[in-house]
Amino acid sequence: MGIRVVWDDDEKTVVRHIYEGTWTWRDFREAVHKAWAMMHTVDHTVDAILDLRNGDVIPKGSALYQAKYVVRHRPANGGVIVFVGASPFLKALGRTFDRVYSVLASKTVIFWADDLEQARELLSMVERIPPR
């Protein structure tokens, strides 16, 4: 099935990645690039919600490389990232990324949520910083 990317709100302040069924790293890259293109259409900070609840487990190999690519190349107006429904394995990968790529990781704020309501509530509490 793959990954769909949509605006989560009418103000275009949150882009949501919806993982559905089996997906590949190619699907991931295509979704990331689509989200970045959407982010380039606005002048304000854009947060991201990655809704993993209906997606299969992450594909084998290159997860840390893919995360490094996203953090290194995301648009300047990229904001907070909230993972919804992440598995314990994905959370462990996040901690590994923080240790291995500490300088890059320090430039990205990540939250973990159980559902969309919690993700949106977390984003509503974030202090807004102007884009870099």
DSSP file (Angstrom, degrees, kcal/mol; ACC not computed):
  #  RESIDUE AA STRUCTURE BP1 BP2  ACC     N-H-->O    O-->H-N    N-H-->O    O-->H-N    TCO  KAPPA ALPHA  PHI   PSI    X-CA   Y-CA   Z-CA
    1    1 A M              0   0    0      0, 0.0     2,-0.4     0, 0.0    20,-0.2   0.000 360.0 360.0 360.0 -66.5    0.0    0.0    0.0
    2    2 A G  E     -A   20   0A   0     18,-2.0    18,-3.1    20,-0.7     2,-0.4  -0.849 360.0 -38.1 120.0-147.1    2.5    2.6    1.0
    3    3 A I  E     -A   19   0A   0     -2,-0.4     2,-0.3    16,-0.2    16,-0.2  -0.993  40.3-159.3-135.1 125.2    2.6    6.1    2.5
    4    4 A R  E     -A   18   0A   0     14,-2.5    14,-3.4    -2,-0.4     2,-0.5  -0.810   7.6-154.1-100.9 147.4    0.2    8.9    1.9
    5    5 A V  E     +A   17   0A   0     -2,-0.3     2,-0.3    12,-0.2    12,-0.2  -0.988  24.6 156.9-124.4 125.3    1.1   12.5    2.6
    6    6 A V  E     -A   16   0A   0     10,-2.4    10,-3.6    -2,-0.5     2,-0.3  -0.944  47.5 -97.4-140.5 158.6   -1.6   15.1    3.4
    7    7 A W  E     -A   15   0A   0     -2,-0.3     8,-0.2     8,-0.2     3,-0.1  -0.641  27.8-155.0 -71.7 137.2   -2.0   18.4    5.1
    8    8 A D  S    S+     0   0    0      6,-3.2     2,-0.3    -2,-0.3     7,-0.1   0.615  73.9  26.6 -89.7 -14.0   -3.4   17.8    8.6
    9    9 A D  S >  S-     0   0    0      5,-0.6     3,-1.3     1,-0.1     5,-0.2  -0.971  77.9-115.7-146.7 159.4   -5.0   21.2    8.9
   10   10 A D  T 3  S+     0   0    0     -2,-0.3    -1,-0.1     1,-0.3    -3,-0.0   0.761 112.9  60.9 -67.1 -25.4   -6.4   24.0    6.7
   11   11 A E  T 3  S-     0   0    0      1,-0.0    -1,-0.3    -3,-0.0    -4,-0.0   0.551 105.8-128.0 -79.5  -7.1   -3.7   26.4    7.9
   12   12 A K  S <  S+     0   0    0     -3,-1.3    32,-0.2     2,-0.1    -2,-0.1   0.919  70.4 127.3  59.2  47.6   -1.0   24.1    6.4
   13   13 A T        +     0   0    0      1,-0.2    34,-2.9    33,-0.1     2,-0.4   0.511  66.5  44.9-105.5 -10.1    1.0   24.0    9.6
   14   14 A V  E     - b   0  47A   0     32,-0.2    -6,-3.2    -5,-0.2    -5,-0.6  -0.991  63.2-161.1-138.7 128.2    1.2   20.2    9.9
   15   15 A V  E     -Ab   7  48A   0     32,-2.6    34,-2.3    -2,-0.4     2,-0.5  -0.916  16.5-152.4-105.4 134.0    1.9   17.6    7.2
   16   16 A R  E     -Ab   6  49A   0    -10,-3.6   -10,-2.4    -2,-0.5     2,-0.6  -0.919   7.3-157.1-115.1 129.8    0.8   14.1    8.0
   17   17 A H  E     -Ab   5  50A   0     32,-3.1    34,-3.0    -2,-0.5     2,-0.7  -0.906  12.2-159.5 -99.5 122.5    2.4   10.9    6.7
   18   18 A I  E     -Ab   4  51A   0    -14,-3.4   -14,-2.5    -2,-0.6     2,-0.5  -0.906   3.4-155.1-110.8 110.0   -0.1    8.0    6.8
   19   19 A Y  E     -A    3   0A   0     32,-2.5    35,-0.6    -2,-0.7     2,-0.4  -0.717  14.7-177.2 -87.0 128.1    1.6    4.6    6.7
   20   20 A E  E     -Ab   2  54A   0    -18,-3.1   -18,-2.0    -2,-0.5    35,-0.3  -0.963  46.6 -48.9-133.7 115.7   -0.7    1.9    5.3
   21   21 A G  E    S+ b   0  55A   0     33,-3.1    35,-2.8    -2,-0.4     2,-0.2  -0.257 110.3   4.1  64.3-146.5    0.3   -1.8    5.1
   22   22 A T  S    S+     0   0    0     33,-0.2   -20,-0.7    -3,-0.1     2,-0.3  -0.519  70.4 173.1 -76.5 136.6    3.6   -2.7    3.5
   23   23 A W        -     0   0    0     34,-0.3     2,-0.2    -2,-0.2    -2,-0.0  -0.953  17.2-144.2-140.6 160.3    5.9    0.1    2.5
   24   24 A T     >  -     0   0    0     -2,-0.3     4,-2.2    34,-0.1     5,-0.1  -0.690  33.5-105.0-118.4 170.2    9.5    0.3    1.2
   25   25 A W  H  > S+     0   0    0     -2,-0.2     4,-2.5     1,-0.2     5,-0.2   0.822 123.8  56.8 -65.2 -29.1   12.3    2.7    1.7
   26   26 A R  H  > S+     0   0    0      2,-0.2     4,-2.5     1,-0.2    -1,-0.2   0.926 106.1  48.8 -65.1 -44.0   11.6    4.0   -1.8
   27   27 A D  H  > S+     0   0    0      1,-0.2     4,-2.5     2,-0.2    -2,-0.2   0.909 110.8  52.5 -57.9 -42.1    8.0    4.7   -0.7
   28   28 A F  H  X S+     0   0    0     -4,-2.2     4,-2.6     2,-0.2    -2,-0.2   0.943 109.7  46.6 -59.7 -50.7    9.5    6.5    2.3
   29   29 A R  H  X S+     0   0    0     -4,-2.5     4,-2.6     1,-0.2    -1,-0.2   0.904 112.2  50.7 -61.2 -42.1   11.8    8.7    0.2
   30   30 A E  H  X S+     0   0    0     -4,-2.5     4,-2.2     1,-0.2    -1,-0.2   0.909 111.7  48.0 -62.1 -41.6    8.9    9.6   -2.2
   31   31 A A  H  X S+     0   0    0     -4,-2.5     4,-2.6     2,-0.2    -2,-0.2   0.914 111.3  50.5 -65.0 -42.7    6.7   10.5    0.8
   32   32 A V  H  X S+     0   0    0     -4,-2.6     4,-2.5     1,-0.2    -2,-0.2   0.930 111.7  47.3 -60.7 -46.3    9.5   12.6    2.3
   33   33 A H  H  X S+     0   0    0     -4,-2.6     4,-2.2     2,-0.2    -1,-0.2   0.867 111.3  51.1 -66.8 -35.6   10.1   14.5   -0.9
   34   34 A K  H  X S+     0   0    0     -4,-2.2     4,-2.1    -5,-0.2    -1,-0.2   0.934 111.0  48.6 -64.5 -44.8    6.3   15.1   -1.4
   35   35 A A  H  X S+     0   0    0     -4,-2.6     4,-2.5     1,-0.2    -2,-0.2   0.915 110.6  51.1 -60.7 -43.1    6.1   16.5    2.1
   36   36 A W  H  X S+     0   0    0     -4,-2.5     4,-1.9     1,-0.2    -1,-0.2   0.900 108.0  51.9 -62.7 -40.5    9.1   18.7    1.5
   37   37 A A  H  < S+     0   0    0     -4,-2.2     4,-0.3     1,-0.2    -1,-0.2   0.905 110.9  48.5 -61.8 -40.4    7.5   20.0   -1.7
   38   38 A M  H >< S+     0   0    0     -4,-2.1     3,-1.6     1,-0.2    -2,-0.2   0.913 109.1  53.0 -64.4 -42.6    4.3   20.8    0.2
   39   39 A M  H >< S+     0   0    0     -4,-2.5     3,-1.5     1,-0.3    -1,-0.2   0.833 100.4  61.9 -62.9 -33.1    6.4   22.6    2.9
   40   40 A H  T 3< S+     0   0    0     -4,-1.9    -1,-0.3     1,-0.3    -2,-0.2   0.598  91.4  68.6 -69.7 -10.1    8.1   24.8    0.3
   41   41 A T  T <  S+     0   0    0     -3,-1.6     2,-0.3    -4,-0.3    -1,-0.3   0.517  98.9  55.4 -87.0  -4.2    4.7   26.2   -0.6
   42   42 A V    <   -     0   0    0     -3,-1.5    35,-0.1    -4,-0.2     4,-0.1  -0.878  68.2-143.1-128.3 160.1    4.3   28.1    2.8
   43   43 A D  S    S+     0   0    0     -2,-0.3     2,-0.2     2,-0.1     3,-0.1   0.456  75.4  77.6 -99.7  -2.8    6.5   30.6    4.7
   44   44 A H  S    S-     0   0    0    -32,-0.2    -2,-0.1     1,-0.1     2,-0.1  -0.529  93.0 -76.5-106.3 171.9    5.8   29.3    8.2
   45   45 A T        -     0   0    0     -2,-0.2     2,-0.5    84,-0.1    33,-0.2  -0.410  43.5-156.8 -65.0 138.1    7.1   26.4   10.3
   46   46 A V  E     - c   0  78A   0     31,-3.2    33,-2.8    -2,-0.1   -32,-0.2  -0.978   3.0-158.6-123.3 120.5    5.5   23.1    9.4
   47   47 A D  E     -b   14   0A   0    -34,-2.9   -32,-2.6    -2,-0.5     2,-0.4  -0.417  12.6-135.2 -86.8 169.7    5.4   20.2   11.8
   48   48 A A  E     -bc  15  81A   0     32,-2.8    34,-2.8   -34,-0.2     2,-0.5  -0.988  11.7-163.1-132.1 138.6    5.1   16.6   10.9
   49   49 A I  E     -bc  16  82A   0    -34,-2.3   -32,-3.1    -2,-0.4     2,-0.8  -0.987   7.8-161.2-115.1 123.6    3.0   13.7   12.2
   50   50 A L  E     -bc  17  83A   0     32,-3.0    34,-2.9    -2,-0.5     2,-1.0  -0.886   7.9-160.5-105.6 101.8    4.1   10.3   11.1
   51   51 A D  E     +bc  18  84A   0    -34,-3.0   -32,-2.5    -2,-0.8     3,-0.3  -0.721  22.1 163.9 -89.8 100.9    1.0    8.0   11.7
   52   52 A L  E >   +     0   0A   0     32,-2.5     3,-1.6    -2,-1.0    -1,-0.2   0.381  41.1 106.0 -97.3   1.6    2.4    4.5   11.8
   53   53 A R  E 3  S+     0   0A   0     31,-0.3    -1,-0.2     1,-0.3    32,-0.1   0.780  88.5  33.7 -60.2 -30.8   -0.6    2.8   13.4
   54   54 A N  E 3  S+b   20   0A   0    -35,-0.6   -33,-3.1    -3,-0.3    -1,-0.3   0.270  99.6  99.5-109.7  11.3   -1.7    1.0   10.2
   55   55 A G  E <  S-b   21   0A   0     -3,-1.6   -33,-0.2   -35,-0.3     3,-0.1  -0.665  72.5-116.2 -96.5 153.7    1.7    0.4    8.6
   56   56 A D        -     0   0    0    -35,-2.8    -1,-0.1    -2,-0.3    -2,-0.0  -0.167  54.9 -63.9 -72.2 176.8    3.7   -2.8    8.7
   57   57 A V        -     0   0    0      1,-0.1   -34,-0.3   -35,-0.0    -1,-0.2  -0.197  68.7 -85.2 -60.4 156.4    7.0   -3.0   10.5
   58   58 A I        -     0   0    0      1,-0.1    -1,-0.1    -3,-0.1     3,-0.1  -0.333  53.3 -99.1 -65.6 146.6    9.8   -0.9    9.0
   59   59 A P        -     0   0    0      0, 0.0     4,-0.1     0, 0.0    -1,-0.1  -0.188  45.9 -91.7 -62.5 157.7   11.7   -2.5    6.2
   60   60 A K  S    S+     0   0    0     -3,-0.1     0, 0.0     2,-0.1     0, 0.0  -0.366  84.1  13.2 -69.3 148.7   15.0   -4.1    6.9
   61   61 A G  S    S+     0   0    0     -3,-0.1     0, 0.0     1,-0.1     0, 0.0   0.450 100.8  42.9  73.1 150.8   18.2   -2.2    6.6
   62   62 A S     >  +     0   0    0      1,-0.1     4,-2.7     3,-0.1     5,-0.2   0.500  60.7 133.2  62.2  15.2   19.2    1.5    6.3
   63   63 A A  H  > S+     0   0    0      1,-0.2     4,-2.3     2,-0.2     5,-0.2   0.929  77.7  45.1 -61.1 -44.8   16.8    2.9    8.9
   64   64 A L  H  > S+     0   0    0      1,-0.2     4,-2.5     2,-0.2    -1,-0.2   0.891 112.7  51.6 -66.5 -38.3   19.5    5.1   10.5
   65   65 A Y  H  > S+     0   0    0      2,-0.2     4,-2.5     1,-0.2    -2,-0.2   0.925 110.1  49.1 -62.3 -44.1   20.7    6.2    7.1
   66   66 A Q  H  X S+     0   0    0     -4,-2.7     4,-2.3     2,-0.2    -2,-0.2   0.912 111.9  48.6 -62.8 -42.4   17.2    7.2    6.1
   67   67 A A  H  X S+     0   0    0     -4,-2.3     4,-2.5    -5,-0.2     5,-0.2   0.914 110.7  51.0 -63.6 -42.2   16.7    9.2    9.3
   68   68 A K  H  X S+     0   0    0     -4,-2.5     4,-2.4     1,-0.2    -2,-0.2   0.918 109.4  51.1 -60.8 -44.2   20.1   10.9    8.9
   69   69 A Y  H  X S+     0   0    0     -4,-2.5     4,-2.1     2,-0.2    -2,-0.2   0.928 111.5  47.4 -58.4 -47.2   19.1   11.9    5.3
   70   70 A V  H  X S+     0   0    0     -4,-2.3     4,-1.5     1,-0.2    -2,-0.2   0.939 114.5  44.8 -63.4 -48.0   15.8   13.4    6.5
   71   71 A V  H  < S+     0   0    0     -4,-2.5    -1,-0.2     1,-0.2    -2,-0.2   0.891 116.3  47.2 -64.9 -38.6   17.3   15.4    9.4
   72   72 A R  H  < S+     0   0    0     -4,-2.4    -1,-0.2    -5,-0.2    -2,-0.2   0.829 123.2  30.2 -71.6 -32.7   20.2   16.6    7.2
   73   73 A H  H  < S+     0   0    0     -4,-2.1    -2,-0.2    -5,-0.2    -1,-0.2   0.422  82.9 123.7-113.2   0.2   18.1   17.7    4.2
   74   74 A R  S  < S-     0   0    0     -4,-1.5     4,-0.1    -5,-0.2   -41,-0.0  -0.245  72.0 -87.0 -65.0 154.9   14.7   18.7    5.5
   75   75 A P    >   -     0   0    0      0, 0.0     3,-2.0     0, 0.0    -1,-0.1  -0.145  34.3-112.2 -60.6 155.9   13.5   22.3    4.6
   76   76 A A  T 3  S+     0   0    0      1,-0.3    56,-1.4    -3,-0.1    -2,-0.1   0.745 116.4  59.2 -61.3 -24.5   14.5   25.2    6.9
   77   77 A N  T 3  S+     0   0    0     54,-0.2   -31,-3.2    55,-0.1    -1,-0.3   0.269  76.6 127.3 -91.4  14.0   10.8   25.6    7.9
   78   78 A G  E <   +c   46   0A   0     -3,-2.0   -31,-0.2   -33,-0.2    54,-0.2  -0.522  35.9 177.7 -70.4 134.5   10.7   22.0    9.3
   79   79 A G  E     -     0   0A   0    -33,-2.8    30,-0.3     1,-0.3   -32,-0.1   0.105  38.5 -17.3-110.7-138.5    9.4   21.9   12.8
   80   80 A V  E     -     0   0A   0     28,-0.1   -32,-2.8    43,-0.1     2,-0.5  -0.362  53.7-144.6 -72.7 148.4    8.6   19.2   15.4
   81   81 A I  E     -cd  48 110A   0     28,-2.6    30,-2.4   -34,-0.2     2,-0.5  -0.973  12.2-168.1-116.7 129.2    8.1   15.6   14.4
   82   82 A V  E     -cd  49 111A   0    -34,-2.8   -32,-3.0    -2,-0.5     2,-0.5  -0.974   8.1-153.9-119.0 123.3    5.5   13.4   16.2
   83   83 A F  E     -cd  50 112A   0     28,-2.5    30,-3.1    -2,-0.5     2,-0.5  -0.833  11.0-157.4 -92.7 127.4    5.5    9.6   15.7
   84   84 A V  E    S-cd  51 113A   0    -34,-2.9   -32,-2.5    -2,-0.5   -31,-0.3  -0.925  71.8  -1.7-109.5 125.2    2.1    8.1   16.3
   85   85 A G  S    S+     0   0    0     28,-2.5    -1,-0.2    -2,-0.5    29,-0.1   0.801  82.8 175.0  72.7  29.6    1.8    4.4   17.2
   86   86 A A        -     0   0    0     27,-0.5    -1,-0.2    -3,-0.3   -33,-0.0  -0.427  28.8-120.7 -70.5 142.5    5.6    3.7   17.0
   87   87 A S     >  -     0   0    0     -2,-0.1     4,-2.2     1,-0.1     5,-0.2  -0.355  24.7-108.3 -75.2 160.5    6.7    0.2   18.0
   88   88 A P  H  > S+     0   0    0      0, 0.0     4,-2.1     0, 0.0     5,-0.1   0.860 121.8  56.8 -56.3 -34.7    9.2   -0.3   20.8
   89   89 A F  H  > S+     0   0    0      2,-0.2     4,-2.2     1,-0.2     5,-0.1   0.921 106.2  47.9 -63.5 -43.9   11.7   -1.2   18.1
   90   90 A L  H  > S+     0   0    0      1,-0.2     4,-2.1     2,-0.2    -1,-0.2   0.894 110.4  51.9 -65.5 -38.9   11.3    2.1   16.4
   91   91 A K  H  X S+     0   0    0     -4,-2.2     4,-1.9     2,-0.2    -1,-0.2   0.892 108.8  51.1 -63.1 -38.4   11.6    4.0   19.6
   92   92 A A  H  X S+     0   0    0     -4,-2.1     4,-2.1     2,-0.2    -2,-0.2   0.889 108.1  52.2 -65.1 -38.8   14.9    2.0   20.3
   93   93 A L  H  X S+     0   0    0     -4,-2.2     4,-2.7     1,-0.2    -2,-0.2   0.887 106.7  54.5 -62.6 -37.9   16.1    3.1   16.8
   94   94 A G  H  X S+     0   0    0     -4,-2.1     4,-2.2     2,-0.2    -2,-0.2   0.908 108.1  48.1 -61.6 -42.6   15.3    6.7   17.7
   95   95 A R  H  X S+     0   0    0     -4,-1.9     4,-1.6     2,-0.2    -1,-0.2   0.880 111.2  51.2 -65.8 -37.2   17.5    6.4   20.9
   96   96 A T  H  X S+     0   0    0     -4,-2.1     4,-3.0     2,-0.2     5,-0.3   0.923 108.4  51.3 -64.7 -43.8   20.3    4.9   18.8
   97   97 A F  H  X S+     0   0    0     -4,-2.7     4,-2.9     1,-0.2     8,-0.3   0.920 106.9  54.6 -57.7 -44.5   20.0    7.7   16.3
   98   98 A D  H  < S+     0   0    0     -4,-2.2    -1,-0.2     1,-0.2    -2,-0.2   0.878 114.3  40.6 -57.3 -39.3   20.3   10.2   19.2
   99   99 A R  H >< S+     0   0    0     -4,-1.6     3,-0.7     2,-0.1    -2,-0.2   0.923 120.3  41.0 -76.6 -45.2   23.5    8.5   20.3
  100  100 A V  H 3< S+     0   0    0     -4,-3.0    -2,-0.2     1,-0.3    -3,-0.2   0.892 129.7  27.4 -73.0 -40.4   25.1    7.9   17.0
  101  101 A Y  T 3X S+     0   0    0     -4,-2.9     4,-3.2    -5,-0.3    -1,-0.3  -0.424  74.2 153.4-118.4  54.9   24.2   11.3   15.4
  102  102 A S  H <> S+     0   0    0     -3,-0.7     4,-1.8     1,-0.2    -1,-0.2   0.839  71.5  51.7 -58.5 -38.6   23.9   13.4   18.5
  103  103 A V  H  4 S+     0   0    0      2,-0.2     4,-0.4     1,-0.2    -1,-0.2   0.945 115.9  40.5 -66.0 -47.0   24.7   16.7   16.6
  104  104 A L  H >4 S+     0   0    0      1,-0.2     3,-1.8     2,-0.2    -2,-0.2   0.926 113.3  54.8 -64.3 -44.5   22.1   16.1   14.0
  105  105 A A  H >< S+     0   0    0     -4,-3.2     3,-1.6     1,-0.3    -1,-0.2   0.827  98.3  63.2 -60.3 -32.1   19.6   14.8   16.6
  106  106 A S  T 3< S+     0   0    0     -4,-1.8    -1,-0.3     1,-0.3    -2,-0.2   0.670  97.1  59.0 -68.4 -14.3   20.0   18.0   18.6
  107  107 A K  T <  S+     0   0    0     -3,-1.8     2,-0.4    -4,-0.4    -1,-0.3   0.415 100.4  65.4 -92.4   0.8   18.5   19.9   15.7
  108  108 A T    <   -     0   0    0     -3,-1.6     2,-0.6    -4,-0.2   -28,-0.1  -0.985  67.4-149.6-131.0 130.9   15.3   18.0   15.7
  109  109 A V        -     0   0    0     -2,-0.4   -28,-2.6   -30,-0.3     2,-0.4  -0.876  22.2-174.4 -99.3 124.5   12.5   17.8   18.3
  110  110 A I  E     -d   81   0A   0     -2,-0.6     2,-0.3   -30,-0.2   -28,-0.2  -0.958   7.5-175.4-123.4 136.7   10.7   14.5   18.3
  111  111 A F  E     -d   82   0A   0    -30,-2.4   -28,-2.5    -2,-0.4     2,-0.4  -0.876  16.5-140.1-122.5 160.1    7.7   13.4   20.3
  112  112 A W  E     +d   83   0A   0     -2,-0.3     2,-0.3   -30,-0.2   -28,-0.2  -0.980  23.4 178.9-120.8 132.4    6.0   10.0   20.6
  113  113 A A  E     -d   84   0A   0    -30,-3.1   -28,-2.5    -2,-0.4   -27,-0.5  -0.934  31.3-143.3-133.5 156.1    2.2    9.7   20.7
  114  114 A D  S    S+     0   0    0     -2,-0.3     2,-0.3   -30,-0.2    -1,-0.1   0.767  84.0   3.5 -87.0 -28.4   -0.3    6.9   21.0
  115  115 A D  S  > S-     0   0    0      1,-0.1     4,-2.1   -31,-0.1    -1,-0.2  -0.918  79.7 -95.1-150.4 173.5   -3.0    8.5   18.7
  116  116 A L  H  > S+     0   0    0     -2,-0.3     4,-2.9     1,-0.2     5,-0.3   0.875 119.0  57.1 -63.4 -38.6   -3.7   11.5   16.5
  117  117 A E  H  > S+     0   0    0      1,-0.2     4,-2.1     2,-0.2    -1,-0.2   0.933 109.6  44.5 -59.3 -46.3   -5.5   13.4   19.3
  118  118 A Q  H  > S+     0   0    0      2,-0.2     4,-2.5     1,-0.2    -1,-0.2   0.897 112.5  52.8 -64.9 -40.3   -2.4   13.2   21.5
  119  119 A A  H  X S+     0   0    0     -4,-2.1     4,-2.2     1,-0.2    -2,-0.2   0.933 110.9  46.1 -60.8 -46.9   -0.1   14.1   18.6
  120  120 A R  H  X S+     0   0    0     -4,-2.9     4,-1.9     1,-0.2    -1,-0.2   0.871 111.5  52.3 -65.6 -36.5   -2.2   17.2   17.9
  121  121 A E  H  X S+     0   0    0     -4,-2.1     4,-0.9    -5,-0.3    -1,-0.2   0.918 108.5  50.7 -65.4 -42.6   -2.3   18.2   21.5
  122  122 A L  H >< S+     0   0    0     -4,-2.5     3,-0.9     1,-0.2     4,-0.4   0.925 110.8  49.2 -58.8 -44.7    1.5   17.9   21.8
  123  123 A L  H >< S+     0   0    0     -4,-2.2     3,-1.0     1,-0.2    -1,-0.2   0.853 104.5  58.6 -65.3 -33.6    1.9   20.1   18.8
  124  124 A S  H 3< S+     0   0    0     -4,-1.9    -1,-0.2     1,-0.2    -2,-0.2   0.719 105.7  50.8 -68.2 -18.9   -0.5   22.7   20.2
  125  125 A M  T << S+     0   0    0     -3,-0.9     2,-0.3    -4,-0.9    -1,-0.2   0.503  84.8 109.0 -95.4  -5.7    1.8   23.0   23.3
  126  126 A V  S <  S-     0   0    0     -3,-1.0     2,-0.4    -4,-0.4    -3,-0.0  -0.546  72.7-123.4 -77.4 132.0    5.0   23.6   21.4
  127  127 A E        -     0   0    0     -2,-0.3     2,-0.3     1,-0.1    -1,-0.1  -0.616  31.9-121.8 -72.8 128.2    6.4   27.1   21.5
  128  128 A R        -     0   0    0     -2,-0.4    -1,-0.1   -49,-0.0   -49,-0.0  -0.562  26.4-168.9 -78.9 130.3    6.8   28.3   18.0
  129  129 A I        -     0   0    0     -2,-0.3     3,-0.1     1,-0.0   -84,-0.1  -0.960  31.7-106.7-115.1 134.8   10.3   29.3   16.8
  130  130 A P        -     0   0    0      0, 0.0   -86,-0.1     0, 0.0    -1,-0.0  -0.227  49.0 -86.4 -59.0 150.6   10.6   31.2   13.5
  131  131 A P              0   0    0      0, 0.0   -54,-0.2     0, 0.0   -55,-0.1  -0.187 360.0 360.0 -55.9 150.0   12.1   29.1   10.6
  132  132 A R              0   0    0    -56,-1.4   -55,-0.1   -54,-0.2   -56,-0.1   0.474 360.0 360.0 -66.8 360.0   15.8   29.0   10.3
